[in-house]
């Protein structure tokens, strides 16, 4: 059975998300345990765990933001590189957008005429 490349990319992405979240949490937790035992301050684990969780969420946020920016850039590929289906889909989307704008303009003009 032959898999599509997107399956492997998705698996790699999920793995990266997991690593980016877990590494800071574990490092901060183990640092908290070590510091707690060394200085007899056992409660230090809790704030360091929270700091690790926040760092992990920040890592994931930055990574997801980069991925979405790449998707937005790749969506604006020049039409010379697009397939016929992509060009038709883009044309239909533009047509629907223009029709929607015209309908909104007509409604606005009706609303404006009714108010005056």
N, C-alpha and C positions, 0 to 999 in steps of 0.2 A: 504494500500500500504506500502510495506516494503522498506526502503531506505538502501543503502549501507553505511558502515561506512565512506567511503571516502567522501561522500557528507557532513557529519557532520564535518569531519576533515577540508575539504576545507572551509566550512563556518566559523569554528573557526579560521582558518588561515587568512582569509580575515578580520575578526573582529579584530584580533590581529594587523594586518597591519594598520588598521584604527585607532585603539587606540594609537599605537606606533607613529603614525604620528600626530594625532590631539592634544594629551595631551601637548607635549612641545610647540606647536604653541599657544594654548590657554593660557597656563601658562605664557609664555613670553609676549604675547599680553596684558593680564590683568595686569601683573607686569609693563609693559610699560605705560599703562593707569594710573595706580595708581601713579607711579613715576612722570609721566607728570603732573598730577593734584597737587601732593604734592609739587613739586619743580618748577612748572610753566614752564616745558620744554616739550611741547606737541610733539615735533619731536622725542622723545626717543622711541616712539612706533614702528617706522619703523625699526630701527636697532634691537630692541628686537624681533620683528616679524620675521625678517630674521634669527636671531640666533635660534629662535624656529623651523623655517622651516629646517635649517641645522641640528639641533639636531634630528628632526623627520626623515629626510633622513638617517642620520647616524644610528638611531635605526633600520630602515627598512633594511638597508644594512647589518648590523650585523645579524639580524634575518634571512634574506634570505641566507646569507653565511652559517649559522649554518644548515639551512634546506638542502641546497645543499650538505654540507659535510655529513650529515646523509644519504642522498640518495646515495652518492658515496660509503659510507661504506656498506650500505645495498645491493648495487649492487654487491659487492664482497663477497657475502655469500658463504661459502663452498658448494661444489656441493652435499654433502650428504643431505643438507636441501632443495635442488631444486627439482621441479617437473620434470617429464619427458619432458614436453614441454620446460621448461626453459633450461634443459640440451641440447636439440636438437638445440634450438636457439643459445645458447652459442657456440656449436660445429660449426654451420653454420657461425657464426660471425668470429670465429677463422679461419675457412677455407677460407672465403672471404678475411680476412686480409692477410693470408699467400699467397694466389694467387695474391693479389694486390702487395705485397712485391716482389714476384718473377717476376711479369711483370715489376715492376720498376727496378729491378736488370738487367733484360734483356735489357731494354731501356738504362739504364746507360752504360752497356757494349757496346751496339751498338754506343752510342754517343761517348764513349771513343775511340772505334776502328776507328770511322770516323775522330776524331780529330787528331789521330796519323797517 
